[in-house]
């Protein structure tokens, strides 16, 4: 069955960096576009970034452009999100998504 497992979240100070990973299994990873979403407390889940199946094209929400980078390693069946210059408003649970399937999420907290 489709399984998506996020990792790499944690507590970081403003201006810091984190790299999230999403390990995929149960499907042919290289055949699917993938996305990162996030959900902050009391807010709706929102799209952060997505990437095509080959990694040749990416897109980003305006609020992360220039700070976050989505990438993938199809040989390792893994999706990544490099997050730099983190801000308190980036605090949220981050999820990876493939079509209708979601991971369990990883918490990112940006605080001094």
N, C-alpha and C positions, 0 to 999 in steps of 0.2 A: 504494500500500500504506500501511497505518497506520504513521505515524512520530511518535515522541514524543522531543523533544530538550530535556533539562534544561540550565539554566545558572544562574549566580549564586552558586555555591558558592565557598568560600574559607576563609582563616584569619581568625578573629575572636577578640578577647579576651572573656573572661567578662563578661556584661552587655551585650555588643554586639548588633548587629542585622544581618540579611541578608535579602534578598528573592530567593527562587528563582523562576524562570520555567520553564514547560514549553510549548514551541511544538509544536502539534499539526498534523498534515497527513494527507491521505489518507482522511479520513472527515468526516462532518458533525459537527463538534465540539459544536454546540449540542444534539445529540440524545443525548448521553451524560453520565451521572454520571461524575465523575472523582475520583481519590484521590491522596494523597501517602503514600508509605511510606518507611521508612528501615531501614538495616541497619548495625549497628555491628560492628566486628571480633569474630569469635567468637560472635556472637549471631544469632538468627533475624531475618528481615525482619519488621517490625511496622508496622501501620497508624498513621499520624500524624493524618490528617484526610481527610474527603471532603466532596464538594459535589454537589448535584443539578444536573441539566442546565441549569436556569435560574439557578442560584445562589441560589435562594430558601431553601434549607435546607443547613445545614452541621453537621458533627459532628466531635468531636476526642477523641483519646486523653487520658486524665486527665493524663498527664505533660506535655502541652503546653497544656492549657486555660489561658486567660488570658494566654498568651505568644505563641502562633502564631495567624495568621489565614489561612485559605484563601479564595481568591477566583478569579474567572474573568472574562475579557473575551471573550465569544462573537464579537464583531465582529473580534477579532484572533486568534481561535483559540488563546488562550493561557490557561494555568492558572498561578496564583501561590501562593506560600507566604511570607507575611511572618513572619519569626521575630525576636522581640524578647527581651531579657533572656536571652540564650543562656547555657547552662551547659556545662561540660566533658562532661557525660553526653549532650549533644545531638550530640556528634561521631559522624558516620555518613555513609554514602553515602545520598543522598536520591533517591528515584525517583518519577516520576509514572506513573500506571497508568490504563488504560481497559479494563475487562473483563479479557481475557487478554493484553493488550499492555502492555509495559513500556518505559520509556526506558532509556538507558544509565547514568543516574545522574549526580549531581554531588556531589563531596566537600565536606562541611562539617566543619571542624576548629575546635573552641573550646578555646583554650589561651592562657595568658599567657606 
